[in-house]
Structures are given as structure tokens and as C-alpha cells.
Amino acid sequence: NAGVTQTPKFQVLKTGQSMTLQCAQDMNHEYMSWYRQDPGMGLRLIHYSVGAGITDQGEVPNGYNVSRSTTEDFPLRLLSAAPSQTSVYFCASRHSGTSVAYEQYFGPGTRLTVT
Amino acid sequence: SQKIEQNSEALNIQEGKTATLTCNYTNYSPAYLQWYRQDPGRGPVFLLLIRENEKEKRKERLKVTFDTTLKQSLFHITASQPADSATYLCALGGAAGNKLTFGGGTRVLVKP
């Protein structure tokens, strides 16, 4: 299994540009999520999905859109990039079910710089 | 608002000693707590889970305690090795389970 994969690894955008960060998992996990990690701030939840066709907002959703058309893929869209979105982005997945305390599997991250 | 605090200062420790990290939280009643390890340039990797009704969990050289009265978890690495050098993150989850809230992490440096 490849686990959780993310592309690209690095990206530089100009303010106002849009782009999509890709995330895929091959573990048949129902739950997928996106986090951003900034120095001293820890990981903050942007959006999450409990299954295909179902998404919900996390702690810091503004400026980001998601969709979940398949179990495997959970792309994150930046509609109009701003310097405040400069960060490292992590995608994660886990099982859901009767126990909500499953471990999360993280991707390798995408380092995004907005100039 | 919910707050999770981990010591932001790096923990420098000699090889063979026990490293102890703390995770304190306020305005939160977690159903469980997880600890992750993160190496530079990589995503976090799950280490241990402890539920609210459990006091202690062990896995090899790792031990986690969870005190819901003190609102604190302690994470111990016994017989530490240079390979244990990394940042360790604690994360809390509620009974609904859809949102995991992370602390800022503590960097550990084990010197040979």
C-alpha cells in the first residue's frame, strides 16, 4: 500500500492565483481531512470528510474548498491564494465506525509559499 | 476556547535517560488522547492512544498517562536513543470523534 499520497511536494503561488492540492489514499478509509501546520501553531484542521459526498468545516476553513467524489481522493482547492496561506499542508485519513479513536495516517505534506 | 499546551522549548536529554513530555489542556473534555511523532519534512506518525477511562498505556519504551482531573497527559520515552530525536505532538479527540485537536508539539533531542 502507498498509504496517503500528496502532490505536489512544493508549490509557489502568486497572490490571487488558484490551485488544487491533491490527496489520495489506498486504505479504503472513510474519513479524510486536511490540516495546515504553521510554526508554533500546531496542526489546525481545515476541512474533513466522513465519506464520499460528505464534507464539513474544521477550525480554519476560510479560503479553502473541498469535495469528496470518491473514497480515495480528497482534493483541497485554494480559490484565491493569499500570503496568509503560506504553510505546510497535510492530508490524513483513518477508519471511521463505532470507535472514533482510530489512528490517523498522514501524507508527506505540501509546502506552499504565496508571494 | 479549547487550548492544548505542550512545552515549546526543546527537550535536550542524554542517551539512556528518560524523556518526559507534558500535554496540558483547558476548556476540553476529551474522550481520548493520541501521541504522534513528527520528523523534519515529514508527516506525523501515530504512536499511542489512551482513552479517558484509562490511566496508563505502554508500547515498548513508550509510556503515556492520562489524568482527566489534572487535565494532563505525560509521555515518557525510557532508555532514550538518538533515533528518538523528533517532535512529539499530542492530540485530543471528543466523543463525536470527527475533529482531532493538536498541540504545538515538543522537540526532543537525544544526545549520544
Interface residues (C-beta under 8 A of the other chain):
Chain A: V4 Y31 S33 Y35 G40 M41 G42 L43 R44 L45 Y48 V50 D56 G58 E59 F90 A92 S96 V100 A101 E103 Q104 Y105 F106 G107 P108 G109
Chain B: I4 S8 A31 Y32 Q34 G41 R42 G43 P44 V45 F46 L49 R51 L89 A91 G93 A95 A96 G97 N98 K99 L100 T101 F102 G103 G104 G105
